[in-house]
Amino acid sequence: MEGQEGIDIVTVVVLGSLGMLTLVSFIIVFIVLYQKRMLAHKATLQENENIYQRQLLDASVEIAERERQKIATNIHDDVGLILSSIKLNFSRLKINLNNKEIAEELLLNNANLLDETITTIRSISHDLMPQALVKMGYVRGIKELCNQVNSASLIKAHLFSDDGIKVTLHKKDELQLYRLVKEVCNNIIKHAKAS
């Protein structure tokens, strides 16, 4: 009997050890699979973040390119035309120096054209770095943009914000967001047929 009990105890110990070994093996396999799944999930999240960052960069580059194009067009069309007119007036003035009446008219015309050029350059400068944004911050700058939209179109723009909440952004981010909002407003006015 003692031999039988010894065999039964050994069998129980061996089976228990095998069971524990199997259980530990399952736990190790589970942990390894879980870690692989977590790493795959983390890699997917990182890839999605990279895609999102690329899309943001592409949108930012596109907006910057549109702004450059707009500035180039404004300078070429508005300032270039006015300066060409001033140059022609000076050529006419050189020819008509003896005619005081024509000379005064050309000088007055050039003074008016120079005033118009200064106004146009100031407008382009404000497009590059909006003074409302620089002086008053993002929220006040957007409110000023809404006022500009309201005065320049049939569309009424309103900004609802809680003045008690202070939003602090980096100046670069404020400028990018401001330009994005301005581009959206321009697109709405030009293309959306909004009322």
BAGUSE-491790 format. One record per residue: residue number from 1; y, x, z of N, C-alpha, C in turn. Coordinates in nm, 3 decimals. Atoms other than C-alpha are relative to their C-alpha. Example, Ala and Ser with C-alpha at 12.3 -4.5 7.8 and 13.67 -1.06 7.14 Angstrom:
! BAGUSE-491790
   num      n.yy      n.xx      n.zz     ca.yy     ca.xx     ca.zz      c.yy      c.xx      c.zz
     1    -0.119     0.089     0.000    -0.450     1.230     0.780     0.120     0.090     0.000
     2    -0.119    -0.082    -0.006    -0.106     1.367     0.714     0.109    -0.077     0.073
//
This chain:
! BAGUSE-491790
   num      n.yy      n.xx      n.zz     ca.yy     ca.xx     ca.zz      c.yy      c.xx      c.zz
     1    -0.118     0.080     0.000     0.000     0.000     0.000     0.126     0.085     0.000
     2    -0.115    -0.088    -0.004     0.227     0.279     0.080     0.029     0.056    -0.137
     3    -0.017    -0.052     0.135     0.175     0.413    -0.268     0.066    -0.104    -0.089
     4    -0.057     0.111     0.079     0.255     0.073    -0.416     0.146    -0.019     0.037
     5    -0.138     0.016    -0.044     0.573     0.044    -0.206     0.085     0.114    -0.053
     6    -0.072    -0.117     0.052     0.676     0.394    -0.312     0.030    -0.016    -0.148
     7    -0.019     0.022     0.143     0.627     0.300    -0.678     0.104    -0.109    -0.021
     8    -0.097     0.109     0.013     0.821    -0.025    -0.629     0.141     0.049     0.029
     9    -0.132    -0.053    -0.034     1.111     0.161    -0.466     0.049     0.091    -0.112
    10    -0.039    -0.089     0.110     1.110     0.424    -0.739     0.037    -0.084    -0.122
    11    -0.029     0.087     0.115     1.099     0.148    -1.003     0.135    -0.067     0.019
    12    -0.128     0.067    -0.028     1.389    -0.036    -0.836     0.115     0.101    -0.015
    13    -0.105    -0.103     0.009     1.589     0.289    -0.808     0.023     0.037    -0.147
    14    -0.013    -0.037     0.142     1.516     0.380    -1.173     0.067    -0.113    -0.076
    15    -0.061     0.115     0.070     1.597     0.028    -1.296     0.146    -0.018     0.042
    16    -0.138     0.010    -0.048     1.909     0.015    -1.078     0.087     0.108    -0.061
    17    -0.076    -0.111     0.060     2.017     0.356    -1.206     0.024    -0.026    -0.148
    18    -0.017     0.033     0.142     1.953     0.246    -1.565     0.103    -0.112    -0.018
    19    -0.099     0.110     0.006     2.150    -0.074    -1.502     0.140     0.052     0.023
    20    -0.131    -0.057    -0.029     2.437     0.120    -1.349     0.047     0.087    -0.117
    21    -0.033    -0.086     0.113     2.423     0.371    -1.633     0.042    -0.084    -0.120
    22    -0.034     0.091     0.109     2.430     0.085    -1.886     0.136    -0.062     0.024
    23    -0.129     0.060    -0.035     2.719    -0.082    -1.703     0.113     0.100    -0.017
    24    -0.102    -0.105     0.014     2.916     0.245    -1.687     0.022     0.029    -0.149
    25    -0.012    -0.024     0.144     2.842     0.302    -2.058     0.083    -0.110    -0.066
    26    -0.077     0.112     0.054     2.974    -0.047    -2.144     0.147     0.010     0.039
    27    -0.139    -0.014    -0.046     3.285     0.015    -1.935     0.070     0.112    -0.077
    28    -0.059    -0.112     0.074     3.347     0.351    -2.106     0.026    -0.042    -0.145
    29    -0.019     0.046     0.138     3.295     0.196    -2.452     0.115    -0.099    -0.007
    30    -0.108     0.098    -0.004     3.526    -0.093    -2.358     0.136     0.070     0.012
    31    -0.126    -0.072    -0.020     3.797     0.147    -2.237     0.039     0.076    -0.127
    32    -0.029    -0.075     0.122     3.769     0.363    -2.550     0.048    -0.096    -0.110
    33    -0.040     0.097     0.102     3.787     0.057    -2.779     0.138    -0.059     0.031
    34    -0.130     0.055    -0.041     4.078    -0.084    -2.579     0.112     0.100    -0.029
    35    -0.100    -0.102     0.027     4.267     0.245    -2.605     0.025     0.014    -0.149
    36    -0.017    -0.008     0.144     4.202     0.262    -2.979     0.083    -0.118    -0.051
    37    -0.074     0.119     0.039     4.330    -0.095    -3.017     0.147     0.012     0.042
    38    -0.137    -0.017    -0.047     4.639    -0.014    -2.808     0.074     0.103    -0.085
    39    -0.062    -0.100     0.085     4.708     0.298    -3.014     0.030    -0.056    -0.139
    40    -0.022     0.063     0.131     4.668     0.099    -3.337     0.118    -0.097     0.009
    41    -0.110     0.095    -0.020     4.902    -0.169    -3.200     0.133     0.076     0.012
    42    -0.119    -0.081    -0.016     5.153     0.097    -3.098     0.044     0.058    -0.134
    43    -0.031    -0.054     0.133     5.132     0.254    -3.444     0.059    -0.109    -0.090
    44    -0.052     0.112     0.078     5.189    -0.088    -3.604     0.142    -0.032     0.042
    45    -0.136     0.025    -0.049     5.492    -0.150    -3.383     0.096     0.108    -0.047
    46    -0.085    -0.111     0.045     5.629     0.194    -3.469     0.029    -0.012    -0.149
    47    -0.019     0.017     0.144     5.576     0.130    -3.840     0.098    -0.114    -0.029
    48    -0.093     0.112     0.017     5.752    -0.208    -3.813     0.141     0.041     0.037
    49    -0.132    -0.050    -0.041     6.039    -0.040    -3.629     0.058     0.091    -0.108
    50    -0.047    -0.087     0.108     6.061     0.224    -3.903     0.044    -0.080    -0.121
    51    -0.037     0.086     0.113     6.067    -0.046    -4.172     0.133    -0.069     0.029
    52    -0.124     0.067    -0.040     6.338    -0.233    -3.982     0.118     0.096    -0.007
    53    -0.106    -0.100     0.004     6.544     0.085    -3.944     0.037     0.035    -0.144
    54    -0.027    -0.028     0.142     6.509     0.158    -4.318     0.078    -0.115    -0.063
    55    -0.072     0.115     0.053     6.622    -0.197    -4.400     0.145    -0.001     0.049
    56    -0.136    -0.009    -0.053     6.923    -0.158    -4.170     0.080     0.108    -0.071
    57    -0.067    -0.109     0.067     7.007     0.173    -4.329     0.035    -0.038    -0.144
    58    -0.025     0.044     0.137     6.973     0.027    -4.679     0.116    -0.099    -0.005
    59    -0.109     0.098    -0.005     7.198    -0.267    -4.586     0.132     0.068     0.030
    60    -0.122    -0.073    -0.035     7.451    -0.031    -4.430     0.053     0.080    -0.119
    61    -0.040    -0.078     0.118     7.453     0.192    -4.737     0.055    -0.093    -0.108
    62    -0.046     0.096     0.101     7.490    -0.111    -4.964     0.139    -0.051     0.033
    63    -0.132     0.048    -0.041     7.785    -0.242    -4.763     0.104     0.110    -0.018
    64    -0.094    -0.112     0.017     7.947     0.102    -4.760     0.033     0.020    -0.148
    65    -0.023    -0.017     0.144     7.902     0.126    -5.136     0.090    -0.111    -0.054
    66    -0.088     0.111     0.042     8.059    -0.218    -5.188     0.143     0.025     0.046
    67    -0.135    -0.030    -0.051     8.353    -0.115    -4.969     0.065     0.109    -0.084
    68    -0.056    -0.107     0.084     8.399     0.206    -5.168     0.040    -0.053    -0.137
    69    -0.028     0.058     0.131     8.382     0.011    -5.491     0.126    -0.087     0.006
    70    -0.117     0.086    -0.017     8.636    -0.240    -5.362     0.127     0.084     0.014
    71    -0.116    -0.087    -0.019     8.870     0.038    -5.250     0.037     0.068    -0.132
    72    -0.026    -0.066     0.128     8.834     0.221    -5.582     0.064    -0.098    -0.098
    73    -0.057     0.102     0.088     8.906    -0.102    -5.770     0.143    -0.030     0.039
    74    -0.137     0.029    -0.046     9.210    -0.178    -5.554     0.095     0.114    -0.035
    75    -0.087    -0.113     0.031     9.349     0.172    -5.598     0.025     0.008    -0.149
    76    -0.014    -0.012     0.145     9.281     0.182    -5.970     0.083    -0.113    -0.058
    77    -0.066     0.115     0.061     9.394    -0.170    -6.053     0.141    -0.022     0.053
    78    -0.130     0.035    -0.059     9.680    -0.223    -5.810     0.094     0.120     0.004
    79    -0.087    -0.115    -0.018     9.822     0.115    -5.718     0.019     0.075    -0.132
    80    -0.009    -0.072     0.127     9.744     0.283    -6.049     0.094    -0.068    -0.098
    81    -0.086     0.075     0.091     9.915     0.009    -6.249     0.147     0.009     0.042
    82    -0.139    -0.005    -0.049    10.225     0.009    -6.029     0.058     0.140    -0.022
    83    -0.049    -0.136     0.019    10.255     0.389    -6.037     0.024     0.032    -0.147
    84    -0.023    -0.018     0.144    10.219     0.386    -6.416     0.130    -0.067    -0.042
    85    -0.126     0.070     0.030    10.502     0.131    -6.431     0.119     0.081     0.050
    86    -0.108    -0.082    -0.054    10.718     0.352    -6.210     0.024     0.121    -0.091
    87    -0.013    -0.116     0.089    10.647     0.650    -6.435     0.070    -0.039    -0.130
    88    -0.066     0.047     0.123    10.745     0.449    -6.744     0.148    -0.027     0.026
    89    -0.140     0.026    -0.033    11.063     0.337    -6.570     0.080     0.129     0.009
    90    -0.070    -0.128    -0.006    11.152     0.700    -6.497     0.022     0.058    -0.140
    91    -0.017    -0.046     0.139    11.096     0.785    -6.863     0.114    -0.075    -0.066
    92    -0.110     0.082     0.056    11.326     0.499    -6.965     0.133     0.039     0.065
    93    -0.122    -0.039    -0.070    11.575     0.609    -6.700     0.055     0.131    -0.058
    94    -0.040    -0.128     0.057    11.582     0.961    -6.845     0.072    -0.021    -0.133
    95    -0.059     0.030     0.131    11.662     0.815    -7.187     0.135    -0.070     0.018
    96    -0.118     0.083    -0.017    11.927     0.577    -7.048     0.090     0.046     0.115
    97    -0.082    -0.051    -0.109    12.106     0.801    -6.798     0.149    -0.034    -0.019
    98    -0.142     0.027     0.028    12.439     0.731    -6.966     0.034    -0.148     0.020
    99    -0.026     0.143    -0.018    12.399     0.351    -6.936    -0.023    -0.036     0.146
   100     0.008     0.021    -0.144    12.479     0.282    -6.574    -0.072    -0.130     0.035
   101     0.061     0.131    -0.028    12.368    -0.083    -6.587    -0.152     0.006    -0.012
   102     0.145    -0.013     0.019    12.021    -0.004    -6.724    -0.058     0.094     0.105
   103     0.048    -0.095    -0.099    11.984     0.294    -6.489    -0.013    -0.066     0.137
   104     0.007     0.070    -0.130    12.063     0.080    -6.184    -0.114    -0.102     0.003
   105     0.109     0.098     0.009    11.822    -0.189    -6.302    -0.136     0.069     0.013
   106     0.127    -0.074    -0.007    11.543     0.067    -6.350    -0.023     0.057     0.140
   107     0.014    -0.052    -0.136    11.612     0.226    -6.010    -0.037    -0.112     0.098
   108     0.032     0.115    -0.086    11.605    -0.116    -5.841    -0.144    -0.045    -0.024
   109     0.137     0.038     0.035    11.285    -0.202    -6.026    -0.099     0.099     0.062
   110     0.088    -0.101    -0.060    11.128     0.127    -5.912    -0.006    -0.015     0.152
   111    -0.001     0.020    -0.146    11.235     0.063    -5.552    -0.091    -0.118     0.037
   112     0.086     0.117    -0.026    11.067    -0.279    -5.566    -0.147     0.034    -0.024
   113     0.139    -0.040     0.029    10.755    -0.130    -5.724    -0.053     0.093     0.108
   114     0.043    -0.088    -0.110    10.742     0.140    -5.454    -0.029    -0.081     0.126
   115     0.028     0.088    -0.115    10.768    -0.130    -5.184    -0.134    -0.070    -0.018
   116     0.128     0.067     0.029    10.482    -0.314    -5.352    -0.117     0.098     0.015
   117     0.103    -0.102    -0.014    10.281     0.009    -5.366    -0.029     0.028     0.147
   118     0.017    -0.024    -0.143    10.340     0.073    -4.996    -0.077    -0.115     0.064
   119     0.070     0.117    -0.054    10.225    -0.282    -4.914    -0.147     0.002    -0.041
   120     0.138    -0.006     0.050     9.914    -0.242    -5.130    -0.079     0.110     0.071
   121     0.069    -0.110    -0.068     9.826     0.095    -4.975    -0.024    -0.036     0.146
   122     0.018     0.044    -0.139     9.880    -0.051    -4.626    -0.118    -0.098     0.008
   123     0.111     0.096     0.002     9.642    -0.334    -4.716    -0.134     0.071    -0.017
   124     0.123    -0.077     0.020     9.381    -0.088    -4.843    -0.034     0.078     0.126
   125     0.021    -0.074    -0.124     9.427     0.121    -4.529    -0.056    -0.091     0.109
   126     0.050     0.095    -0.101     9.371    -0.187    -4.311    -0.143    -0.042    -0.031
   127     0.140     0.028     0.036     9.054    -0.260    -4.507    -0.090     0.113     0.045
   128     0.080    -0.115    -0.041     8.934     0.092    -4.433    -0.019     0.003     0.151
   129     0.006    -0.002    -0.146     9.016     0.077    -4.062     0.089    -0.113     0.051
   130    -0.079     0.117    -0.042     9.125    -0.271    -3.950     0.072     0.025     0.132
   131    -0.081    -0.026    -0.118     9.411    -0.237    -3.702    -0.035    -0.093     0.116
   132     0.038     0.095    -0.106     9.306    -0.550    -3.511    -0.123     0.050     0.074
   133     0.123    -0.052    -0.060     8.967    -0.393    -3.451     0.029     0.123     0.086
   134    -0.033    -0.123    -0.072     9.114    -0.058    -3.344     0.077    -0.031     0.128
   135    -0.090     0.025    -0.113     9.381    -0.200    -3.115    -0.058    -0.097     0.103
   136     0.039     0.108    -0.090     9.211    -0.507    -2.968    -0.150    -0.009     0.027
   137     0.143     0.008    -0.022     8.836    -0.452    -2.992    -0.068    -0.096    -0.096
   138     0.081     0.074     0.097     8.554    -0.628    -3.173     0.028    -0.150    -0.001
   139    -0.014     0.147    -0.004     8.592    -0.988    -3.054     0.138    -0.041    -0.050
   140    -0.136     0.033     0.045     8.971    -0.995    -3.104     0.015     0.031    -0.149
   141    -0.004    -0.033     0.143     8.925    -0.824    -3.442    -0.064    -0.109    -0.085
   142     0.066     0.109     0.073     8.683    -1.096    -3.552     0.086    -0.127     0.004
   143    -0.092     0.115    -0.007     8.926    -1.363    -3.427     0.113     0.015    -0.102
   144    -0.105    -0.026     0.098     9.196    -1.202    -3.640    -0.053    -0.019    -0.142
   145     0.063     0.022     0.130     8.956    -1.202    -3.935    -0.011    -0.149    -0.030
   146     0.006     0.146     0.016     8.903    -1.575    -3.880     0.137    -0.055    -0.037
   147    -0.136     0.044     0.032     9.281    -1.623    -3.885     0.035     0.033    -0.144
   148    -0.025    -0.038     0.140     9.300    -1.434    -4.216    -0.073    -0.093    -0.096
   149     0.077     0.092     0.084     9.024    -1.651    -4.364     0.068    -0.137    -0.003
   150    -0.064     0.131    -0.009     9.201    -1.965    -4.241     0.130    -0.006    -0.081
   151    -0.128     0.002     0.072     9.534    -1.865    -4.394    -0.017     0.024    -0.149
   152     0.017    -0.037     0.140     9.388    -1.745    -4.724    -0.090    -0.095    -0.079
   153     0.094     0.085     0.073     9.141    -2.022    -4.811     0.000    -0.140     0.060
   154     0.014     0.136    -0.050     9.053    -2.385    -4.767    -0.105    -0.010     0.109
   155     0.105    -0.003    -0.102     8.769    -2.286    -4.536     0.064     0.029     0.135
   156    -0.047    -0.025    -0.136     8.833    -2.300    -4.164    -0.108     0.075     0.076
   157     0.095    -0.083    -0.074     8.663    -2.024    -3.967     0.039     0.001     0.147
   158    -0.024    -0.002    -0.144     8.628    -2.033    -3.590    -0.101     0.094     0.064
   159     0.087    -0.085    -0.078     8.486    -1.782    -3.348    -0.005    -0.057     0.140
   160     0.019     0.049    -0.136     8.342    -1.919    -3.028    -0.056     0.115     0.082
   161     0.047    -0.109    -0.085     8.316    -1.655    -2.762     0.046    -0.026     0.143
   162    -0.034     0.010    -0.142     8.322    -1.636    -2.387     0.086     0.121     0.033
   163    -0.092    -0.111    -0.026     8.629    -1.428    -2.306    -0.033     0.073     0.129
   164     0.037    -0.065    -0.125     8.482    -1.353    -1.963    -0.106     0.106    -0.017
   165     0.106    -0.099     0.025     8.194    -1.156    -2.114     0.059     0.113    -0.082
   166    -0.051    -0.118     0.069     8.292    -0.806    -2.214    -0.115     0.066    -0.076
   167     0.101    -0.064     0.085     8.092    -0.668    -2.505     0.052     0.140    -0.030
   168    -0.040    -0.137     0.031     8.105    -0.291    -2.533    -0.098     0.058    -0.100
   169     0.078    -0.061     0.107     7.983    -0.130    -2.851     0.065     0.133    -0.035
   170    -0.058    -0.123     0.053     8.028     0.213    -3.000     0.094    -0.039    -0.113
   171    -0.100     0.030     0.104     8.326     0.221    -3.235    -0.064    -0.008    -0.138
   172     0.069     0.001     0.129     8.096     0.300    -3.528    -0.074    -0.131    -0.020
   173     0.074     0.126     0.008     7.881    -0.006    -3.449     0.096    -0.118    -0.017
   174    -0.100     0.106     0.014     8.190    -0.225    -3.408     0.049    -0.009    -0.144
   175    -0.050    -0.003     0.137     8.320    -0.116    -3.747    -0.104    -0.051    -0.098
   176     0.106     0.047     0.089     7.983    -0.173    -3.917    -0.019    -0.151     0.012
   177     0.015     0.145    -0.021     7.946    -0.518    -3.759     0.120    -0.076    -0.057
   178    -0.121     0.064     0.054     8.306    -0.604    -3.849    -0.009    -0.010    -0.152
   179     0.011     0.002     0.147     8.246    -0.506    -4.211    -0.109    -0.094    -0.047
   180     0.106     0.096     0.035     7.920    -0.703    -4.218     0.053    -0.142     0.005
   181    -0.056     0.135    -0.015     8.098    -1.014    -4.089     0.101    -0.028    -0.110
   182    -0.101     0.017     0.106     8.383    -0.960    -4.335    -0.068    -0.022    -0.135
   183     0.074     0.017     0.126     8.136    -0.923    -4.624    -0.064    -0.138    -0.008
   184     0.059     0.134    -0.004     7.956    -1.241    -4.517     0.107    -0.105    -0.027
   185    -0.110     0.096     0.022     8.289    -1.427    -4.502     0.044     0.002    -0.146
   186    -0.038    -0.010     0.141     8.385    -1.296    -4.848    -0.103    -0.068    -0.090
   187     0.106     0.062     0.080     8.048    -1.404    -4.989     0.002    -0.151     0.013
   188    -0.006     0.145    -0.022     8.081    -1.749    -4.833     0.116    -0.059    -0.082
   189    -0.117     0.050     0.071     8.429    -1.793    -4.978    -0.023     0.003    -0.151
   190     0.016    -0.016     0.144     8.332    -1.667    -5.324    -0.117    -0.078    -0.057
   191     0.123     0.048     0.062     7.979    -1.796    -5.371    -0.062    -0.126     0.060
   192     0.074     0.107    -0.068     7.874    -2.061    -5.119     0.056    -0.138    -0.028
   193    -0.066     0.130     0.024     8.116    -2.336    -5.227     0.007    -0.078     0.131
   194    -0.008     0.063    -0.132     8.162    -2.404    -4.858     0.127    -0.083     0.010
   195    -0.119     0.083    -0.022     8.404    -2.668    -4.738     0.047     0.018     0.142
//
